[in-house]
């Protein structure tokens, strides 16, 4: 059953609303959410009738679109998913979907070798894997690192759209250190993934000289805020992260030159997968160990990376980093002294 773009946006919006089990969704709430979503698309007010949303809900409940969404009404006016983990985005692909996807993969594969499409190779490989697994019913031959239950992951599309359309976001946010939820207005610029966690970078309020990094798994709720002006700045993500491992950028501190030694058995791993683009091999000792140098900010992610090599790494300089890691090792040792 073909559906137009507006209807698809309404389905996606209703789906996002019903995934948020912290709020009781009335029919009027769903109408307002869909109207806002279509306003973002067209830039003008869109009138949506109750009959349209009721019809959308019935279609989502049916198998005509393949959704079979478990939408229930409780207290005679509130809508929710009976299965809190349900989402139309998780519905298995139909045979027709797979055929279209297979044709798309074949078409994209014709462009292999073109530099313009080099960044798409990972995406194409993922699509190929999905098609082969579904159509041929074979076991996956590629295993991608992913965490489907990552908290806050369902906010990705909303955040992406806000960056693309330069929209301010009203966030309910609670960091691990905060006792209470904060309500902030964020002008978003970049989505970043690190160590299987997602982060959003942007400016809070009108503090244009202070780019903040917020974790998606600490976002409680999110809405577009069209009443606040988006803060436009010249932001270059490559320049912003050039001296950083991870997501913690120390803007007011210069990067440090880190010199370290890796044992013979682990040196090849560090050579083939450098810690940072500034890393260079300084030399190799007679015992097979190698000396490396890189210039990065001394942040928490750097410490965790180096600590992960345990006894196989030795920090030569700077002294401040040596002392910090030594302190971590001493505290860790105490945890095993019964």
C-alpha positions in Angstrom: 0.0 0.0 0.0 1.7 3.2 -1.1 1.8 6.1 1.4 2.7 9.7 0.8 5.4 11.7 2.6 3.0 13.6 4.9 1.3 10.3 6.0 4.7 8.7 6.6 5.8 11.7 8.8 2.5 11.4 10.8 3.2 7.7 11.3 6.7 8.3 12.4 5.6 11.2 14.7 2.9 9.1 16.4 5.4 6.3 16.8 7.9 8.6 18.6 5.1 9.9 20.8 3.9 6.5 21.9 7.5 5.4 22.6 7.6 8.1 25.3 5.8 6.2 28.0 6.4 9.0 30.5 3.6 11.1 29.0 -0.1 10.3 28.6 -0.9 10.9 24.9 -4.4 12.1 24.1 -5.7 12.4 20.5 -5.2 16.2 20.7 -1.6 15.7 21.8 -0.9 13.4 18.8 -2.6 16.0 16.5 -0.4 18.8 17.9 2.7 16.7 17.5 2.0 15.8 13.9 1.1 19.4 13.1 4.5 20.5 14.5 6.3 17.9 12.5 4.6 18.9 9.3 5.2 22.6 10.1 8.9 21.8 10.3 8.7 20.1 6.9 6.7 22.8 5.0 7.3 25.9 7.0 3.6 26.7 7.4 0.7 25.7 9.7 -1.0 22.4 8.7 -4.5 21.6 9.8 -4.9 17.9 10.7 -8.3 16.6 11.6 -9.1 14.1 14.4 -10.5 11.7 11.7 -7.1 11.8 9.9 -5.1 10.8 13.1 -7.7 8.2 14.0 -7.4 6.7 10.5 -3.6 6.8 10.9 -3.8 4.9 14.1 -6.1 2.3 12.6 -3.7 1.8 9.7 -0.8 1.4 12.0 -2.7 -1.2 14.0 -3.5 -3.2 10.8 -1.3 -5.3 8.7 -1.8 -3.2 5.6 1.5 -1.4 6.2 3.0 -4.4 7.9 3.1 -2.5 11.2 0.5 -4.4 13.3 1.2 -1.7 16.0 -0.1 -2.7 19.5 -1.7 0.7 20.1 -4.1 0.6 23.0 -6.5 3.1 24.6 -6.7 3.4 28.3 -8.9 5.4 30.6 -10.9 5.9 27.4 -8.7 8.8 26.1 -5.0 8.0 26.4 -3.0 6.1 23.7 0.1 4.0 24.3 1.9 0.9 23.0 0.9 -2.3 24.8 4.5 -3.4 24.3 6.8 -0.6 25.6 9.7 -1.8 23.3 7.6 -1.7 20.1 8.4 0.8 17.3 7.4 0.8 13.7 11.1 1.2 12.9 11.7 -2.3 14.3 9.1 -4.0 12.0 10.8 -6.7 9.9 11.2 -5.9 6.2 8.5 -7.2 3.8 9.4 -9.3 0.7 8.8 -6.2 -1.5 11.0 -4.1 0.8 13.8 -6.6 0.5 13.5 -6.7 -3.3 13.7 -2.9 -3.5 16.6 -2.9 -1.0 18.4 -5.5 -3.1 18.0 -3.5 -6.3 19.3 -0.4 -4.4 22.4 -2.2 -3.2 23.1 -3.5 -6.7 22.8 0.1 -8.0 25.1 1.5 -5.3 27.7 -1.2 -5.9 28.2 0.1 -9.4 29.8 3.2 -7.9 32.5 1.4 -6.0 35.9 3.0 -6.6 34.5 6.5 -7.0 36.0 8.8 -4.3 32.6 10.5 -4.0 31.1 7.3 -2.7 34.0 6.1 -0.5 32.2 7.2 2.7 29.2 5.0 1.7 31.1 1.7 1.6 30.3 0.8 5.2 26.6 1.7 4.7 26.5 -0.4 1.5 28.1 -3.3 3.2 25.5 -3.1 6.0 22.7 -3.1 3.5 24.2 -6.1 1.7 24.4 -8.0 4.9 20.8 -7.2 5.8 19.5 -8.3 2.3 21.6 -11.5 2.3 20.5 -12.5 5.8 16.8 -11.9 5.1 16.5 -13.3 1.6 19.0 -16.2 1.7 18.1 -17.0 5.4 21.8 -17.4 6.0 23.6 -16.7 9.2 25.3 -13.2 9.3 28.8 -13.2 7.9 29.6 -9.8 9.3 29.0 -8.8 12.9 28.8 -5.0 13.5 29.4 -3.6 16.9 26.1 -2.1 18.0 24.0 -1.7 21.1 20.3 -1.7 20.1 19.2 -1.0 23.7 21.3 2.1 24.1 19.3 4.6 26.1 18.5 7.8 24.1 19.2 6.2 20.8 15.6 6.9 19.6 16.4 10.6 19.8 18.9 10.4 16.9 16.5 11.2 14.1 15.0 14.2 16.0 18.5 15.6 16.7 19.7 15.0 13.1 16.7 16.9 11.7 17.3 19.8 14.1 20.9 20.1 13.0 20.0 19.9 9.3 17.1 22.4 9.6 18.9 24.7 12.2 16.2 24.3 14.9 16.6 25.0 18.6 15.9 22.0 20.9 14.3 22.2 24.3 15.9 19.4 26.3 15.1 17.9 29.7 18.6 16.8 30.7 20.1 15.1 33.7 23.8 14.4 33.9 25.1 11.6 36.1 26.3 14.2 38.6 23.1 16.2 38.7 20.4 15.5 41.3 17.7 17.2 39.3 16.6 17.5 35.7 17.7 20.7 33.9 15.6 22.3 31.1 17.9 23.9 28.5 17.6 25.4 25.0 20.3 23.9 22.7 21.4 25.0 19.2 22.8 21.7 17.9 25.7 21.4 15.5 27.0 17.8 15.5 26.1 14.2 16.4 29.2 12.2 17.5 29.6 8.5 18.3 32.4 7.3 20.6 32.9 4.0 22.2 29.3 2.9 21.3 27.8 6.0 22.9 26.2 9.0 21.2 26.6 12.6 22.0 25.2 15.9 20.7 27.3 19.1 20.5 25.8 22.5 20.6 25.4 25.9 22.3 23.2 26.3 25.3 21.2 29.5 25.2 23.2 32.4 23.7 26.7 31.4 25.0 28.2 31.2 21.5 31.7 30.8 22.7 31.0 27.7 24.8 30.2 24.5 22.9 28.8 21.8 25.1 28.8 18.1 24.7 25.7 16.2 26.0 25.2 12.5 26.1 22.1 11.1 24.5 21.5 8.6 27.2 21.1 11.5 29.7 18.3 13.2 27.7 14.9 12.7 29.4 12.7 14.5 26.8 13.2 16.6 23.7 11.1 19.0 21.7 11.7 21.5 18.9 11.5 25.1 20.0 10.6 27.4 17.1 10.3 30.5 19.5 14.0 30.7 20.1 16.5 31.9 17.5 19.1 29.3 16.4 22.7 30.4 17.2 24.6 30.3 13.9 28.4 30.0 14.3 31.3 28.8 12.1 31.8 25.3 13.5 34.4 22.9 12.0 34.2 19.5 13.7 37.5 18.3 12.3 39.2 21.4 13.7 37.3 21.1 17.0 38.5 17.5 17.6 41.9 17.6 16.0 43.8 17.3 19.3 41.3 15.1 21.1 40.8 11.4 21.7 37.1 10.8 22.6 34.6 13.6 23.1 36.1 15.7 26.0 37.7 18.7 24.3 39.8 20.8 26.6 39.5 24.1 24.8 41.5 26.2 27.3 44.4 23.8 27.6 47.0 23.1 25.0 47.6 19.5 23.8 50.5 17.6 25.4 53.2 15.5 23.8 52.8 12.0 25.0 55.6 9.5 24.7 55.0 5.9 25.5 56.4 2.4 25.1 54.5 -0.6 23.9 55.7 -4.2 24.4 56.6 -6.4 21.4 53.4 -8.4 21.4 51.1 -5.4 21.4 53.1 -3.0 19.2 51.7 -4.2 15.9 48.1 -3.4 17.1 49.1 0.1 18.0 51.0 0.6 14.7 48.1 -0.7 12.6 45.4 1.1 14.6 47.0 4.4 15.9 45.6 6.0 19.1 45.5 9.3 17.3 46.3 10.8 13.8 49.3 12.6 15.4 50.9 9.3 16.5 54.3 8.5 15.1 56.7 5.6 15.6 60.0 6.9 17.1 61.9 3.6 17.2 62.1 0.0 18.2 64.2 -1.5 21.0 66.2 -4.7 20.8 63.5 -6.5 22.9 60.9 -5.7 20.2 59.1 -3.0 22.1 58.3 0.2 20.3 58.4 3.9 21.3 55.6 6.2 20.1 54.8 9.8 20.3 51.5 11.8 19.9 50.2 15.2 20.7 46.7 15.2 22.4 44.7 16.6 25.2 45.1 14.9 28.6 41.4 14.0 29.1 39.6 11.1 30.8 39.2 9.2 27.5 43.0 9.2 27.0 43.6 7.8 30.5 41.0 5.0 29.9 42.6 4.1 26.6 46.1 3.8 28.0 44.9 2.0 31.1 43.3 -0.6 28.9 46.8 -1.8 27.8 47.7 -2.5 31.4 51.1 -4.0 31.9 51.9 -3.8 28.1 52.3 0.0 28.1 54.8 2.4 29.8 54.3 6.1 29.8 57.7 7.9 29.3 56.4 11.4 29.5 54.9 13.7 30.6 55.4 13.2 34.3 51.9 14.4 35.2 50.3 11.6 33.1 52.7 9.0 34.6 51.6 10.1 38.1 47.9 10.0 37.2 48.1 6.5 35.8 50.2 5.3 38.7 47.4 6.6 41.1 44.8 4.7 39.1 46.8 1.4 39.3 47.3 1.8 43.0 43.6 2.3 43.6 42.8 -0.7 41.4 45.3 -2.9 43.3 43.6 -2.1 46.5 40.4 -3.5 45.1 42.1 -6.9 45.0 43.8 -6.9 48.4 41.5 -9.1 50.5 
